[in-house]
Amino acid sequence: MSAAEAVKIRKLPDWVLDAHRARAEQEGVSLEEELRVVLTEAALKPKLEFAAKAAELTASLKAKYGTFSDSTELIREDREDRG
């Protein structure tokens, strides 16, 4: 993990900060750690959604066409035959 830039957020409503402070206290972590988790989860959400769609598409294609054998060995043999 690379060194992250320090970020300062201005004009955050008190109730938002209070909610995160309460959640941090409930989880037994610092406010900074709580905010780090929230921001990380928000950044991961699109990636997880994409992975889920990809898995769904893969399952759909597998159901429609079945699975194919691994062609690696056939390709290797073909290359060796050609020299």
C-alpha positions in Angstrom: 0.0 0.0 0.0 1.4 3.4 -0.9 1.6 6.4 1.4 -1.7 8.2 1.2 -2.2 11.9 1.0 -3.7 13.6 4.0 -7.2 14.8 3.3 -9.2 17.4 5.1 -12.9 17.6 4.7 -14.5 21.0 5.4 -18.1 22.0 6.1 -19.2 18.5 7.1 -22.5 18.6 8.9 -22.2 17.9 12.6 -24.8 15.1 12.5 -22.7 13.2 9.9 -19.6 13.4 12.0 -21.6 12.5 15.1 -23.0 9.4 13.4 -19.5 8.2 12.4 -18.1 9.0 15.9 -20.9 6.8 17.4 -20.3 4.0 15.0 -16.6 4.1 15.6 -17.2 4.0 19.3 -19.5 1.1 18.9 -17.0 -0.8 16.8 -14.1 0.1 19.2 -12.1 1.9 16.6 -10.9 5.5 16.1 -13.0 8.0 14.1 -10.1 8.0 11.5 -10.3 4.2 11.1 -14.1 4.3 10.8 -13.9 6.9 8.0 -11.2 5.0 6.3 -13.4 1.9 6.3 -16.4 3.9 4.9 -14.4 5.5 2.1 -12.7 2.1 1.2 -16.1 0.4 1.0 -17.5 3.2 -1.2 -14.5 2.9 -3.5 -14.8 -0.9 -3.7 -18.6 -1.0 -4.4 -18.3 -0.4 -8.2 -15.6 -3.0 -8.5 -17.6 -5.6 -6.5 -20.7 -4.8 -8.6 -18.7 -5.3 -11.8 -17.3 -8.6 -10.5 -20.8 -9.8 -9.7 -22.1 -8.9 -13.2 -19.1 -10.7 -14.7 -19.8 -13.8 -12.7 -23.5 -13.6 -13.7 -22.5 -13.4 -17.4 -20.0 -16.2 -17.0 -22.7 -18.4 -15.4 -25.2 -17.5 -18.1 -22.7 -18.4 -20.9 -21.7 -21.6 -19.2 -25.4 -22.5 -18.9 -26.0 -21.7 -22.6 -22.9 -23.2 -24.1 -21.4 -25.5 -21.5 -17.7 -25.6 -20.7 -14.9 -26.1 -23.0 -11.8 -28.1 -22.5 -8.5 -26.4 -21.8 -6.8 -25.8 -25.2 -3.4 -25.0 -23.8 -1.9 -28.5 -24.5 -3.3 -28.5 -28.1 -1.8 -25.1 -28.8 1.6 -26.2 -27.3 1.6 -29.3 -29.5 0.7 -27.2 -32.6 3.5 -24.8 -32.0 6.0 -27.6 -31.5 4.8 -29.3 -34.7 5.5 -26.1 -36.7 9.0 -25.8 -35.3 
